Each structure stands twice: as C-alpha cells, then as structure tokens.
Amino acid sequence: MKQFIIFIFIAVIAIPAQAYQAKVYVWRDENGVLVFSDSPRPGAEEVEVKEENTVLPSIDTSILDIKPQIIEDKYQVVITQPEHNATIRDNSGSVYVAGGIKPIFKRGFRVQLYLDGNPYQEPQNHSMFALRNIDRGEHQIKIDLINEKGKVIASSKPVTFYMHRASVN
C-alpha cells in the first residue's frame, strides 16, 4: 500500500513535467491577435520553451520498510471494588470484585482472579467476579490479564479486604 502511494505521488509530479515538454506554436489570426496552441497550423512558428528548474523534495524512503512493526498496548489493570483494606460485612460470605482494564482488551484475552494467591474459578472474558462463601478474616485478591497464548500481560496491585461474618455457636 505504501509503495502504491509513492507511485501515485511520483506520477502526479511527473505529469506536469510532460506538459512542459509539449511543443507550442504561435501565429497571428485574421485580427492580428497572437494565438498560442499545441497543434501546428500553416504559417505557425514553433516557440522554444525554456526548461524550468524544478527541485523535487527528497523522498523519505523509510516508509518503504516492509518489516511488520508490532505495537503492543500497555494495559493497566486495577481493582475498583472492594477498596484496599475494606471491611466486608456479609453473613453469606459474598464479595463482589470489580476490575478495570485500560485500554479495552482484545477478543481472546482472559481475566483471572486470584484469592489469597490461588486462582479463583476459571479465567473469564470480563472483569466482574462474585466470590461466594468466603471465610472470615483477612484476604488478598489480585487480577491478571492473560493474552490468547496464556501469557500474563498485565496485573493489578494486590488488594486486601477483611470479611466479617456472624459466627454460629
């Protein structure tokens, strides 16, 4: 595509150059007016057209480099809920985790939640999680963004939360 654009650019520059090379003829009509034309007539004289000095700008040939350049997005993963050091009071032990990933990740990427250093459920294609029956006490969560090859490409900072549940005697 880049080569095509360069070809068109050179062609557009070359077209006026061909026009300067055309022969020009001059004659006087019946009213004595000078007439210029590119087609000869009886009694017409050929006009010598001086070449114009044209300086073409140098062309940046680096755009012809056809090596594919892989631009990798720099993803940022954050846990927006629960906040760091939050206290969760839920007798069923439920915790809702919300993550934010910028920029929006590509199809095929997965999001993995870790609870206390261990994967929680299977990786999924969104960053909202519902944790169920979490024991009382301190817990730490983290979210990883995983590409289609299974490589972790971004991670959130760990977030600590405290689960408070009523005890049954």
ABEGO torsion letter per residue (X at the ends): XAAAAAAAAAAAAAAAAAAAABBBBBBBBAAGBBBBBABBBBGBBBBBBBBBBBBBBBBBAAAABABBBBBBBBBBBBBAOBBBGBBBBBAAGBBBBBBBBOBBBBBGBBBBBBBGGBBBEBBBABABBBBBGBBBEBBBBBBBBBBAAGBBABBBBBBBBBBBBBBBX
